[in-house]
Amino acid sequence: MRPSPVACCSIPSGPDLRFLGALAFLLFLSLPAQAQNFEYFMLEMGWLPGQCLVDPKMPICADLSLQNEQARNLTLIGLKPEPRPGAMALRDCDPISKAFTTPAISPQDKVTSCSLPALKLDKVMQAELADLMPDIAACPERAYWAKYGSCAMLSPARYFERAVARARDIQNSLLNVAIAGAMGKRITRETLAEAFEMQFGPETARSLQLICTRSKEHRQQVLTGVRIAINQIGSMRNLTGDGLWHAPGVAFSARCPDEFLVAEPGAEEPPLPEKPLFEDPFATPE
């Protein structure tokens, strides 16, 4: 007779990694149904020069220059599984990681990303992530996997394989070219939307989000990243218009004003343009 699950397994009296693994698997099975299903991916990529204007104290900003390839291209943040609109957010689906993220007792005991479990990735993938993710020594891939990637219902190797491939697609896109070509200048939302649609097709800019944040010095809006919504099939192959996702009826989305700065690495931030906030329609021409 086939033994029951209770009869075949005994709880060890001391620490046992196999038992902890089995317990983690049972916890995984007990996750809410929302955490095991999602509708699309959000590819999150950053513009490092802009991020350094917003937070110049980041270690990677100290020697940032045009010689650094990560300063001339969009960089990978992660591939975030997203639920259907209105559903519960997907996060923290890896029960093993939770054991390493207990609340800090004091600021000196702050948990770092490198305290999370190492991911089983081959040397080729590790090299790819080192190229695509800034400050890889701080283990950003572990943190993103623990918080979001684990909800994709993929192994770490499969998940990062898709994330890296789609990030490369965007680095080779007209969007990346348009951003890099505007370094040190101001650009409009329409310019980037048009570059995106020129490559992926009409109205595909609905799958694109532009992210801006105010700089520290002049408090002007600076491009810090982009997000591209990708359907599940699109995540598995070279990115085309058919692989993009957008909610029905949703228009082009941007957390940027009509015009904003594309920061240049190693250069001083240019001042805000000298122009009135609005034009007086009754003013007499000079």
Backbone hydrogen bonds in HBPLUS format (Angstrom, degrees):
<---DONOR---> <-ACCEPTOR-->    atom                        ^
c    i                          cat <-CA-CA->   ^        H-A-AA   ^      H-
h    n   atom  resd res      DA  || num        DHA   H-A  angle D-A-AA Bond
n    s   type  num  typ     dist DA aas  dist angle  dist       angle   num
A0007-ALA N   A0004-SER O   3.07 MM   3  5.23 116.2  2.50 100.8 115.8     1
A0008-CYS N   A0004-SER O   3.10 MM   4  6.31 145.6  2.22 154.8 164.4     2
A0019-PHE N   A0016-ASP O   3.09 MM   3  5.31 119.2  2.48 100.3 114.7     3
A0020-LEU N   A0016-ASP O   3.02 MM   4  6.38 158.7  2.07 152.7 159.1     4
A0021-GLY N   A0017-LEU O   2.84 MM   4  6.06 151.9  1.92 147.1 154.7     5
A0022-ALA N   A0018-ARG O   2.98 MM   4  6.23 157.0  2.04 144.9 150.6     6
A0023-LEU N   A0019-PHE O   2.84 MM   4  6.09 156.4  1.89 150.7 157.7     7
A0024-ALA N   A0020-LEU O   2.87 MM   4  6.06 153.6  1.94 143.7 151.0     8
A0025-PHE N   A0021-GLY O   2.99 MM   4  6.26 150.0  2.08 143.6 151.7     9
A0026-LEU N   A0022-ALA O   3.03 MM   4  6.34 155.6  2.09 146.8 152.8    10
A0027-LEU N   A0023-LEU O   2.94 MM   4  6.24 154.5  2.01 148.4 155.7    11
A0028-PHE N   A0024-ALA O   2.88 MM   4  6.14 147.6  1.99 142.9 152.2    12
A0029-LEU N   A0025-PHE O   3.00 MM   4  6.34 152.6  2.08 147.7 154.2    13
A0030-SER N   A0026-LEU O   3.16 MM   4  6.40 130.8  2.42 135.5 148.2    14
A0030-SER N   A0027-LEU O   3.07 MM   3  5.04 132.1  2.31  93.1 106.6    15
A0031-LEU N   A0028-PHE O   3.15 MM   3  5.40 166.5  2.17 109.6 113.3    16
A0035-ALA N   A0032-PRO O   3.02 MM   3  5.55 140.7  2.18 112.1 122.0    17
A0036-GLN N   A0033-ALA O   3.05 MM   3  5.37 157.5  2.10 109.3 116.5    18
A0039-GLU N   A0082-GLU O   2.82 MM  43  6.01 149.6  1.91 149.7 157.9    19
A0040-TYR N   A0082-GLU O   3.35 MM  42  5.45 165.6  2.38 144.5 148.4    20
A0082-GLU N   A0040-TYR O   2.77 MM  42  5.45 163.3  1.80 173.7 167.9    21
A0041-PHE N   A0230-ILE O   2.78 MM 189  5.14 174.0  1.78 167.8 166.0    22
A0230-ILE N   A0041-PHE O   2.78 MM 189  5.14 168.0  1.79 153.1 157.3    23
A0042-MET N   A0080-LYS O   2.74 MM  38  4.93 151.0  1.82 136.8 146.9    24
A0080-LYS N   A0042-MET O   2.87 MM  38  4.93 163.7  1.90 142.3 136.7    25
A0043-LEU N   A0228-ILE O   2.81 MM 185  5.09 164.1  1.84 155.0 149.4    26
A0228-ILE N   A0043-LEU O   2.97 MM 185  5.09 155.1  2.03 137.7 145.5    27
A0044-GLU N   A0078-GLY O   2.83 MM  34  5.34 170.8  1.84 171.9 173.5    28
A0077-ILE N   A0044-GLU O   2.88 MM  33  5.31 153.7  1.95 154.1 148.1    29
A0078-GLY N   A0044-GLU O   3.23 MM  34  5.34 157.4  2.28 139.0 140.1    30
A0045-MET N   A0226-VAL O   2.98 MM 181  5.43 174.0  1.98 168.9 167.2    31
A0226-VAL N   A0045-MET O   2.85 MM 181  5.43 154.9  1.91 146.1 153.7    32
A0046-GLY N   A0075-THR O   2.79 MM  29  5.14 147.7  1.89 139.2 148.3    33
A0075-THR N   A0046-GLY O   2.86 MM  29  5.14 163.4  1.89 147.7 153.3    34
A0047-TRP N   A0224-THR O   2.83 MM 177  4.86 165.7  1.85 113.8 114.6    35
A0050-GLY N   A0047-TRP O   3.10 MM   3  5.64 122.7  2.45 113.3 126.2    36
A0051-GLN N   A0047-TRP O   3.07 MM   4  6.34 154.8  2.14 149.0 156.8    37
A0052-CYS N   A0048-LEU O   2.94 MM   4  6.16 146.2  2.05 153.2 161.9    38
A0053-LEU N   A0049-PRO O   3.22 MM   4  6.54 135.3  2.43 136.3 147.0    39
A0053-LEU N   A0050-GLY O   3.15 MM   3  5.16 130.2  2.41  95.5 108.4    40
A0054-VAL N   A0050-GLY O   3.20 MM   4  6.51 148.7  2.30 145.1 153.2    41
A0055-ASP N   A0051-GLN O   2.85 MM   4  6.06 153.7  1.92 144.7 152.7    42
A0216-LYS N   A0053-LEU O   3.29 MM 163  6.32 158.8  2.33 138.4 138.3    43
A0058-MET N   A0055-ASP O   3.23 MM   3  6.12 169.4  2.25 128.1 128.9    44
A0061-CYS N   A0058-MET O   2.95 MM   3  5.52 157.2  2.00 120.4 127.7    45
A0062-ALA N   A0059-PRO O   3.35 MM   3  5.90 165.2  2.37 115.8 119.5    46
A0064-LEU N   A0061-CYS O   3.44 MM   3  5.13 174.7  2.45 104.1 104.4    47
A0068-ASN N   A0065-SER O   3.02 MM   3  5.63 160.9  2.06 116.3 122.2    48
A0071-ALA N   A0068-ASN O   2.91 MM   3  5.36 152.3  1.99 111.8 120.8    49
A0072-ARG N   A0069-GLU O   3.10 MM   3  5.27 160.0  2.14 106.2 112.5    50
A0076-LEU N   A0132-LEU O   2.92 MM  56  5.42 144.7  2.04 131.8 140.3    51
A0087-ALA N   A0084-ARG O   2.89 MM   3  5.49 162.3  1.92 148.0 148.5    52
A0092-ASP N   A0147-LYS O   2.69 MM  55  4.51 151.1  1.77 124.1 133.2    53
A0099-ALA N   A0096-ILE O   3.22 MM   3  5.76 146.5  2.34 110.5 118.4    54
A0100-PHE N   A0097-SER O   2.86 MM   3  5.42 154.6  1.93 116.1 124.4    55
A0101-THR N   A0098-LYS O   3.20 MM   3  5.12 167.0  2.22 104.3 107.9    56
A0109-ASP N   A0106-SER O   2.84 MM   3  5.22 145.7  1.96 111.9 122.6    57
A0110-LYS N   A0107-PRO O   3.32 MM   3  5.34 156.1  2.38 110.6 109.6    58
A0115-SER N   A0112-THR O   3.06 MM   3  5.46 159.6  2.10 109.7 116.2    59
A0116-LEU N   A0113-SER O   3.07 MM   3  5.61 162.9  2.10 114.8 120.3    60
A0121-LEU N   A0119-LEU O   3.02 MM   2  5.79 118.1  2.41 111.8  95.2    61
A0126-GLN N   A0122-ASP O   2.99 MM   4  6.27 159.0  2.04 152.8 159.6    62
A0127-ALA N   A0123-LYS O   2.96 MM   4  6.12 150.9  2.05 142.7 149.7    63
A0128-GLU N   A0124-VAL O   3.02 MM   4  6.32 151.2  2.11 144.2 152.4    64
A0129-LEU N   A0125-MET O   2.93 MM   4  6.20 162.7  1.96 155.2 158.9    65
A0130-ALA N   A0126-GLN O   3.02 MM   4  6.21 147.8  2.12 139.6 148.5    66
A0131-ASP N   A0127-ALA O   3.13 MM   4  6.40 141.0  2.28 141.0 150.4    67
A0131-ASP N   A0128-GLU O   3.12 MM   3  5.18 126.5  2.42  95.8 109.3    68
A0132-LEU N   A0128-GLU O   3.02 MM   4  6.26 147.8  2.12 146.5 155.8    69
A0133-MET N   A0129-LEU O   2.80 MM   4  5.51 158.9  1.84 152.7 155.1    70
A0138-ALA N   A0135-ASP O   2.99 MM   3  5.78 163.6  2.02 122.0 126.9    71
A0139-CYS N   A0136-ILE O   2.98 MM   3  5.33 157.5  2.03 117.2 118.7    72
A0142-ARG N   A0139-CYS O   3.27 MM   3  5.57 133.0  2.50 104.3 114.9    73
A0144-TYR N   A0140-PRO O   3.01 MM   4  6.23 164.4  2.03 152.9 156.9    74
A0145-TRP N   A0141-GLU O   3.02 MM   4  6.03 156.7  2.08 139.7 146.5    75
A0146-ALA N   A0142-ARG O   2.96 MM   4  6.12 166.1  1.98 150.0 153.9    76
A0147-LYS N   A0143-ALA O   3.04 MM   4  6.18 155.3  2.10 147.0 153.3    77
A0148-TYR N   A0144-TYR O   2.81 MM   4  5.66 165.6  1.83 149.8 154.9    78
A0149-GLY N   A0144-TYR O   2.99 MM   5  6.13 162.3  2.02 136.3 140.3    79
A0150-SER N   A0145-TRP O   2.87 MM   5  5.40 148.9  1.96 149.4 144.2    80
A0151-CYS N   A0148-TYR O   2.90 MM   3  5.67 161.6  1.93 125.7 131.7    81
A0152-ALA N   A0149-GLY O   3.00 MM   3  5.58 166.8  2.02 121.8 124.6    82
A0159-TYR N   A0155-SER O   2.85 MM   4  5.99 166.4  1.87 162.5 167.1    83
A0160-PHE N   A0156-PRO O   2.96 MM   4  6.04 174.6  1.96 152.0 153.5    84
A0161-GLU N   A0157-ALA O   3.00 MM   4  6.03 140.1  2.16 137.6 149.1    85
A0162-ARG N   A0158-ARG O   3.17 MM   4  6.45 155.3  2.23 147.1 151.2    86
A0163-ALA N   A0159-TYR O   3.00 MM   4  6.31 162.8  2.03 148.9 154.4    87
A0164-VAL N   A0160-PHE O   2.89 MM   4  5.84 167.7  1.91 144.7 147.9    88
A0165-ALA N   A0161-GLU O   3.15 MM   4  6.20 162.2  2.19 140.1 145.5    89
A0166-ARG N   A0162-ARG O   2.99 MM   4  6.14 166.8  2.01 156.0 158.9    90
A0167-ALA N   A0163-ALA O   2.99 MM   4  6.07 149.3  2.09 142.3 151.4    91
A0168-ARG N   A0164-VAL O   2.94 MM   4  6.15 152.9  2.01 149.2 156.0    92
A0169-ASP N   A0165-ALA O   3.06 MM   4  6.36 148.0  2.17 139.0 147.9    93
A0170-ILE N   A0166-ARG O   3.12 MM   4  6.45 153.7  2.19 144.5 149.8    94
A0171-GLN N   A0167-ALA O   2.94 MM   4  6.22 152.5  2.01 146.6 154.9    95
A0172-ASN N   A0168-ARG O   3.04 MM   4  6.23 139.1  2.21 144.3 154.1    96
A0173-SER N   A0170-ILE O   3.08 MM   3  4.85 162.4  2.11 106.7 108.3    97
A0177-VAL N   A0173-SER O   3.21 MM   4  6.54 156.7  2.27 142.5 149.1    98
A0178-ALA N   A0174-LEU O   2.86 MM   4  6.03 158.3  1.91 147.8 153.0    99
A0179-ILE N   A0175-LEU O   3.04 MM   4  6.30 157.4  2.09 150.1 155.9   100
A0180-ALA N   A0176-ASN O   2.93 MM   4  6.10 174.1  1.93 155.1 157.0   101
A0181-GLY N   A0177-VAL O   2.88 MM   4  5.92 150.3  1.96 145.1 153.8   102
A0182-ALA N   A0179-ILE O   3.09 MM   3  5.33 152.1  2.17 106.0 114.6   103
A0183-MET N   A0180-ALA O   3.39 MM   3  5.52 166.7  2.41 111.0 111.1   104
A0185-LYS N   A0182-ALA O   2.89 MM   3  5.36 149.4  1.99 147.4 146.2   105
A0184-GLY N   A0262-VAL O   2.69 MM  78  5.79 147.8  1.79 160.4 171.1   106
A0262-VAL N   A0185-LYS O   2.89 MM  77  5.81 165.6  1.91 171.3 171.7   107
A0187-ILE N   A0260-PHE O   2.79 MM  73  5.63 154.8  1.85 161.3 166.7   108
A0260-PHE N   A0187-ILE O   2.95 MM  73  5.63 157.4  2.00 156.8 163.1   109
A0189-ARG N   A0258-ASP O   3.06 MM  69  5.57 150.7  2.14 138.1 142.6   110
A0193-ALA N   A0189-ARG O   2.94 MM   4  6.21 160.6  1.98 155.6 162.1   111
A0194-GLU N   A0190-GLU O   2.83 MM   4  5.93 159.1  1.88 148.9 154.2   112
A0195-ALA N   A0191-THR O   3.07 MM   4  6.29 152.3  2.15 141.3 148.7   113
A0196-PHE N   A0192-LEU O   3.03 MM   4  6.23 155.0  2.09 145.8 152.1   114
A0197-GLU N   A0193-ALA O   2.96 MM   4  6.22 162.5  1.99 151.2 155.7   115
A0198-MET N   A0194-GLU O   2.84 MM   4  5.92 141.3  1.99 143.6 154.1   116
A0199-GLN N   A0196-PHE O   3.26 MM   3  5.59 136.5  2.46 101.5 111.8   117
A0200-PHE N   A0196-PHE O   2.97 MM   4  6.17 169.6  1.98 154.7 158.1   118
A0201-GLY N   A0197-GLU O   2.86 MM   4  4.70 146.2  1.97 121.6 127.6   119
A0204-THR N   A0201-GLY O   3.29 MM   3  5.78 159.0  2.33 132.7 132.2   120
A0206-ARG N   A0203-GLU O   3.35 MM   3  6.07 169.3  2.36 114.7 117.5   121
A0207-SER N   A0204-THR O   2.89 MM   3  5.71 168.7  1.90 124.1 128.0   122
A0208-LEU N   A0205-ALA O   3.00 MM   3  4.99 163.1  2.03 106.7 111.4   123
A0229-ALA N   A0207-SER O   2.88 MM  22  5.09 163.0  1.91 148.0 153.6   124
A0209-GLN N   A0227-ARG O   2.81 MM  18  4.97 152.9  1.88 153.0 156.2   125
A0227-ARG N   A0209-GLN O   2.90 MM  18  4.97 152.6  1.98 143.0 146.7   126
A0255-ARG N   A0210-LEU O   2.65 MM  45  5.77 170.7  1.66 169.5 167.5   127
A0211-ILE N   A0225-GLY O   2.88 MM  14  5.05 159.1  1.93 154.1 147.1   128
A0224-THR N   A0211-ILE O   2.87 MM  13  5.74 171.8  1.88 149.0 151.8   129
A0225-GLY N   A0211-ILE O   3.35 MM  14  5.05 142.7  2.50 141.2 134.8   130
A0212-CYS N   A0255-ARG O   3.14 MM  43  5.70 135.1  2.35 123.8 124.1   131
A0213-THR N   A0222-VAL O   2.94 MM   9  5.42 151.6  2.02 146.2 151.6   132
A0222-VAL N   A0213-THR O   2.88 MM   9  5.42 158.2  1.93 136.9 143.4   133
A0215-SER N   A0220-GLN O   2.92 MM   5  5.53 150.5  2.00 142.1 149.0   134
A0261-LEU N   A0221-GLN O   3.10 MM  40  6.40 173.5  2.10 154.4 153.4   135
A0223-LEU N   A0261-LEU O   2.94 MM  38  6.20 169.0  1.95 175.5 173.7   136
A0245-TRP N   A0229-ALA O   2.97 MM  16  5.20 156.8  2.03 121.6 120.6   137
A0231-ASN N   A0243-GLY O   2.90 MM  12  5.64 151.0  1.99 136.8 146.2   138
A0235-SER N   A0231-ASN O   3.02 MM   4  6.33 133.2  2.24 147.4 160.4   139
A0236-MET N   A0233-ILE O   3.05 MM   3  5.53 157.7  2.10 113.7 120.5   140
A0243-GLY N   A0240-THR O   2.97 MM   3  5.31 145.3  2.10 106.7 117.2   141
A0244-LEU N   A0241-GLY O   3.24 MM   3  5.50 166.9  2.26 109.4 113.2   142
A0250-VAL N   A0247-ALA O   3.06 MM   3  5.53 163.9  2.09 139.2 138.7   143
A0267-ALA N   A0264-GLU O   3.40 MM   3  5.71 163.3  2.43 128.1 127.4   144
A0283-ALA N   A0280-ASP O   3.10 MM   3  5.35 169.2  2.11 115.6 117.6   145
